[in-house]
Structures are given as C-alpha cells and as structure tokens.
Amino acid sequence: MSARHEGQGQGRVRARLAAIERALDVIGTTLDEQTVCAELAQFLCPSLCEAAAVDLLPEDVATDRPHAHGPPTRTCARGRHDLLDAGADAAAQSVAALDEGHAIRTVTTLTGGRPVTHLHVPLLAHGRAYGVLLAARPGEGFTDDETATLHYAARLAAVLIGHARAHASVRSTALNLQRALLSEPGRPHPNLEVATRYLPSGNSTLVGGDWFETVRLHYGRTLLVVGDVMGHGLDAAVDMNAYRSALRYIASADLPPHRVLRQLDETVATNAGRRPATCLLVRVDPARRVAAFASAGHLPPVLFGADNAAEVVPVPVGPPLGTGLGGYELITRTMAPSQTLLLFTDGLVERRGEDIDVSLARLSGRWLRPGAGVEELLDTVVDRCDAQHAEDDVAVLAARIRRRPRPEAQESVTPPPPDTT
C-alpha cells in the first residue's frame, strides 16, 4: 500500500472516530425519548444529509413482529421536507426495514429528473426494534463512511431510547406506588370544612415523606394532622405510610394530641430503621369551639381571623418522632367558625438562604380576600408562597368550623370528657 493510500485510510479512520465522538457528545443529553430523536436528527442534518426524520414504534410493539402494528409514527423531522416526502412508498420501506432488520436504500426521482436517495435504518438495540431513522439527500447515495456513521448514530439512539423507556417505566411505577401511599385523608366530621393540597417539588420526580390526615373522633371532634418524614423518595414515602397507619391506630383511642404524639414516638423509636419525622396535631372541637395543639418538631400553624388577618400560633415544639425522648406539650385556644386553621409542611415556606422567621412572616398579616372559603384560601396560599416552584414537597391542610344555619337545627352533642394526661 502506498504512503498516500495509507494516509487516506488513516484520515478516514480519524474522521469516523471524530464523528462517533461528536455523536456521543450531542445525542442523549436527557432521558427523554423525544429529545433523543430530535438530537439524532440534528446530528445528521445537515452534516450527513439534507433531511432526517425519526419514526417510533409504540412501546407495546412485540420485538419479533413490529410490522404487525403498521408504519411507525413520525416523531421529529429536520431539513427539507420535500426530500422526506419524495416517493409514495416511504412508509412501506420503513416497515420493510423493521421487518427485515437491516437498512434499506432507495432512489426516487423528483420532478425534473433529479434523484433523491433515502436510507431507512432500523433503530435496533438489545434485540428490540424502536423505530426507523430516515435520512435523505439529493444524488444517488451515501459513501461507505457516511453509511457507517448513520448506522452508528441509529444504534446509539436506539440504546438511549431503550434506557429512556426503562427509566420512564420505573418512574411511573414508583409514582403510582407513592400516590397509593399518599391516599386521600380520612373524612372529618360534617361539622368541619377541610381542604388539602399536595405538591411534589419541581426538582423531584418522586413523592417524598410529607403527608396530611384527618381522623374522626367521638363527640363530633376531628384530629387534623400534617407530618414530614426526613428524606425524599420511595423510602421516605414508605416510612410516611408507616407513621400514618400507626397514628390512625393510636388516635382511635381518643387521646389528647400530646399523648398521641408520645405513644407514636415510643412506637416508632423501637424500630431502628425508621426515619425520624416531624408532626403537628390539632384536635378541633366544634361544639366547644376549642382547638388543642401539640407539635413534634414541626412548624407552627397559622390561624386566619374573622378579619382575614393571619397569625402564627405559638405551639411549643417537642422532639421529632422516632427519637424516644417524648416531652410533648398541649396548648388550647378558642376557635370560632369565622376563623380558619392552616397546617403545612416546611416546603411551603422555607427558602434557601432565608431565615425561617422571615419565611413564616410571608403568611402573616391581612392579605386574604374577605369571604374566601377553604379551597380559595389554599389556592391563594399556594400562589403567595410560590409553592409550585418549591425546593421541597409541600403538603397543606386548611380547616374551618362549619356554620350552622339556624340554632334550632343544631344537633344535640354530648360534651366530651375533660382531657387527662
């Protein structure tokens, strides 16, 4: 082999390696199959062809019979659409490439006698067909090096699409499981209006350990709950469900909130693998118009008055649940039907680099529209705190004693026994 031919061969190898490196750099920047397809077309057009398109098969297509589902669906296209549309049998050629498992080259003559070359390359990886890459250019063909680059880019995209679909499937399973764990709260007594919101953080695709709950008690009372298991993701959600189940069982004994927290703390502390959690309990007694509060390391609630002015309720803060330290205090205060309680997890107000007192002050003051109901209140709070863009998950619960239409329509309610410690 002459030195000139050897130099040409080395130059072709370097050019092909450079193309491979560029493909690795620009295709697959995210685990999203639509983005992968767009990046594949952008990589090829216009450097290797004047038009490129990617057609994908549905996820449920059998790998051994992709043709049974008809032609794949056009996902993206780039470059000259007249070149892609040239030839009436383009769809049939894509199906044939999938059916036969190898690339198919066709030449079509445009009006005026100008030829266009189509190369249909199946997207194959790990024994599965994901779709077809269609590359088109004027003229009668692609060089061997260009064809090799097209094949490599198609293979790379197929692998990445497979990863993207696997990731989407796992994420969907995790989300469905966590949504099942974060079931709707129990029904409060009819004498209480309740509204709730749950917003996963924008930086997370998974539900975490935030939760809310309502537990019916005797004598027309309702226990309101918000909690937050430390950490994120599926493990936190599983622990959250354990806390929630234990709390429902303990609360059914109709103990005052601070004793519910004490027993819950003792129960969780015996399991070393359980994550600590914060929790706020409020037992609302509409007949007496009294609310009793107890906190395990949780942020205090906010009470909206008759004039819609909001104030933070100074609830004594005990240790988080799971420490086994106990020491929870009970406070009570009156609560009229004109007042609304707001319970929330820290994702609603905490912001990076901001003092928590400044964060809580965002909810204080007179800013709520007069006459707003509990649903409107929550919508306003979510907007005011920009909870849609919070850095952590957000769970919020609002509750208000329901006004009775006429005094004579009131039900006879047996007064509850006094709390005991």
N, C-alpha and C positions, 0 to 999 in steps of 0.2 A: 504494500500500500504506500503510495507516495505521501510525502510530508504534507502536501496541500490537502489531499483527501483525508489524511489523519486529522489535520487541523479543523477541517469542516465537520468531521464526526464529533470531535470534542466540543466544537461550538454548538452543535445541535443538542448534545447532552446537557451542556450548561444552560442552554435556552429552555430545555424541557424542565430541568430542575428549578430554574427560576420561576417558571410558570406554576409548578407544583407548590413552591413556597408562597407564591402570591395567592394561590387558591386557598391554602391553609390559613392565610392571614385574613382574607376577606369573606370567606364563606363559613357561617356557623358562629356568628358573634353572640347569638342568643339561642335559647332552647325553645324556639318558636318556628314551626314548620313553614308558615307563610313567609317569615323573614328569611329563612334558609333558601327558599325558592327564589325570592327576589334577589338575594345576594348571588346566587348561581347565575341568574340571567344577567345581572350587572357585570359579573366577572367575565362572561363570554362575549358580551356585546358592548362596544364594537371591536374589541381587540381580535377576536377569532371569527366573528360572524357579524352580519349586519342586522340580524333579527334572532331573538331567542325567546322561547316560551317553556314553561313547565306545566305539565298536566298531571294532577294527582289522582290516585285511586282512593276510594273511601277506606277508612281504617278497617272495616269488617270484611274486606275482599279476601277470599281464600288465596293463598300464595300459589297454589298449583292450577287455579282456574281464573286468573284475573280477567280474561276475555269475556267470561260469563256475565259480567256486570256492564258490558258496553264500554264505550270510549271513556277515558278518564276526564276529569273536569279541569278546564283551564284555570290555573291558579294565578299566574302572572305572565306578562309578556313585555318585551322590551325591543326597541328598534322599529324597523319598518314592518308594519302590519300587513302591507300588501304582499310581502315576501312570505310571511307566515300563512296567509290565506291562499296562496297560489296552489292550484291543484285540488281537485274535488275529493281526492281520496286520502287527504292528510290524516283524518281521524282513523280511517281504516288502517293506514300504515302504522299509526301509534299502537293500535290494538294488535297488529301483527308483530310488532317489535316486542310487546309484552308477552304475546303468546309463544313466540319462538325463543325469547330470552336473549336476543342479541340485537345489535344495531342494524337498521335498515336504511340504505341510502337510495334516494330517488331524485330524478332530474325532471323538472317541469319546465315547459316553455311558456313564457309570458307573452302577452300580446306584443307583436313586433318581432317575435322570434328570439328574444333574449332568454337564455336558460337560467334556471334557479335550482340550486342543489339543496335538498332537505336531508338532514341526518337525524333519524329518530333513534335516540339512545335510551333504553330502559333504565330506570333507576332501581338497581338491584343491590341488596346488601343482606348478608346473613340468610340467604335462601328465600328472601321475600321481595316481591315487586311493589314499589311505592308509587310508580308513575312513569312518565316518559319526559325526557328532555328533547325539545325540538330546536335544532339550530339550522338557520337558512342563510345562504349567501348567493349573490349573483355569480354566475360562472358554472363550471362543470365539476367542482369538487373541492374537497379539503385535502391538504397534504397529510402524509402519514403522521408527522409530528403534531399537527393540529388535531387530527382524529384522536391520537393518543391522549392529548390534553383534554379533549371533550369527554372521553371515556373516564379519565381520572376524576374530573370535576363532577361528573354524574355519579360516580361511585361514592365520592366524598359526601355529596349532598344526600344520597340515599342513606348512608350511615347516620348522618346528622338528623335526618327526618325520623329515622327509627328511634334515635335517642330522644328526640323531642316528643314523639308519641308515647314512648315509655314513661317519660317524665310527666307528661300530661295525665296519663292513666294513674300513676302513683299519686299524683297531687289530687286528682279527682276523688280517689278512694279515701285519702286522708281527710279531705274536706267533708265528704259525706259522713265519715265516721264522727268527725268533730261536730258537725252540725247536729248529728243524732245525740251526741253527748250534751250539747248546748240546747236542750229541748226547751220549749216554752215553759215559763214558770207556772206553778200551780194556780188555781183560781182563788183569788181573795174573796172575802165575804162581800155580798152585794152592796153593803153599806160603804164600800171603799172603791174609789176610781183609781185605776192603776194603768200606767203606760210604760213601755220599756223599749230600749234600743240597744242593739249590739253592732259594733263596727270594728271589723278586723283592721289592723294597722295597714297603711299603704305600703309599708316596707316589708310586709309579711304576707305570704300566700296561705298561711295556716292559722286556724283559730288557736288561741292560747288558753290561759287559765282563768280568764275573767268570767264571772257569772252573776246572775241575779235570780232571786227566788221569792215567792210568796207562799206562806203556809197558813192555812185556816186554823184558827184556834177556837176554843169554847167562848161562849158569851159574846159572839159577834166580833171578836178581835182577830187581827191578822198580823203575822210576823213578816216584816219586809227584810230582805237580805241582799247585800252585794258583797262579793268576795273576789279575791285576786290571788291565784297561786303563783308563786315566784317562778319565773322562767317562761318559755314560749314553746309552741309547737305541740305535737301529739302527746308527749309525756306530761306536759303541764295540763293538757285537756283531760287526760285520763285521771290524774290526781284531782283535778277540779270535780270530776264526776263523783269520785270517792268522797270528797268533802261534802258535796251537795247531798248525796244519799245519806251520809251519817247525820248531817244537820236535820234533814227531814225526820229521821227516826227520833232523834233526841228532842226536837221541838214538839213532837206529837205528845210528849208528856206535859206540855203546857207550863214549862218552867219559865221564870223571868229571863230576859235576854242575857244577863251576865252569867247566869247559871248554865244556860245553853252553851255559851262560849267555853265555860270552864270544863264541862263534860266533853265537848268536842275537842278541846285542846288535849285532854287526858287520853281520849280515844286515839287521836292521830299520833300523839307522842310515842305510843307503843310500837308504831311502825317506822322503823329507822329509814326506810326507803321513801317515805312520803315527803314531798317538798313542803316547806312552810307556806303559810298563806295568811293574808290579811282578811278581815271580815268585819262588816258593820251590820248590826241587828237593830231594828226599830219595831217595837210592838205597838200597834196603833189600836186604841180602844175608843171607837166612835161614840159609844154610849156615855162614857165619862169625859170624852174629848181630851184624852191624855195620850201622850206618846212616851214610851220608855226606850232609852238608848243604851247600847253597850258596844264597845269597839275593841277589836283585836288588831292593833297596829294599822288601822285603816284611816283614810282621810275622813274628816267630819262631813255630815250632810249639810245641805243648805235649805233654809225654810223661807218660803215666799209668803209675805204677809198679805193682809186684806188690801193694802195699797200697792201690792206687787213689788214692794221693796224686799230685796233678798238679804238674808243674814246667815253667816256660818254658825251652826250650832256647836258650842264648845263641849264636845263629848270627851271625857277622859279616855286616853289611849292606853290599852294594855298591850302585853307582848303579842306578837303574831302567833297564830295557831300552829301547833306542832312542836313548840318549844318545851311544853310541860311545865311552864312557870306559873300559869294561871294569873290571878290578880286583876280580874276584870271588874269594873265599877258600873253601877247602874245610875242613870240620871233620868228624871222625868220632867216634862213640861207640858203645858196645855197646848192643844191643837184644835183650832176651830175649823169649820167647813170652809171658811174663806181663805185658809192657809194651805199651802202645797209643799210637800217634802220632796227634796231631790237627793237621791243617793247615787253615787257614781264611783268608778274606779279611777286610778290616778292618770290613766291615759287621756282622760278628758281635759285635764288642766295642766299637767306637768309638761314643761318645755325645757329642752336642753339649755343650760346656762342661765336659767331663770329661777329665782328663789321661790319656794313653794308658797310663801305668803303672798307674793305678787301674783302667782298663778291663781290662788283662791280668790284674790280680790277681783279677778275678772268676772266672777259670778255674783259679787256683792253689788248693792246699790239698787236703784229703781230704774229698770230698763225693759221690763216685760210689759207687753201690751195689756191694758186693762181688760179683764174678762176672758183672758186666754185660758183654754182648757188644758188638761194634762198632755194631750197629744201635741197641741201647738207649743206648749212650754218646752217639751223635749226637742221639737224641731228648731225652736229658737235657740235653745242652749247649744245644740249641735252646731248651728251656724255661728253663734257668737264665739265659741271656742275652737272653731275650725276643726272639728273632730274628724272630718273626712280625711284630713291630712295629718292626723296624729301619728306620733312615732311609736305608740304602743296601742294595744287593743283598748277599746272603750266599751264599757257596759254602764248603762244609765237607767234608773228607775225613778218615776215620779208617782206620787200618791196623794190623794185628797179625799177627805171625808165627804161622802155624798150627801147633798142637802135633801132633806125630806120635804115633800110637797106641802103637807099640812100636819099640824101637831096631832090631830085626831087619827091620822093614818099611821102613826108610829107604832111599831110592834112593841110588845112588852118584852123587855130584856132583863133577865135576872142579873143583878150586879155580880161581877166576878169576885172571887175571894181576894183578900189582900196578898201582895207578893211577900214571899218569905225567902230568906237567904239560906 
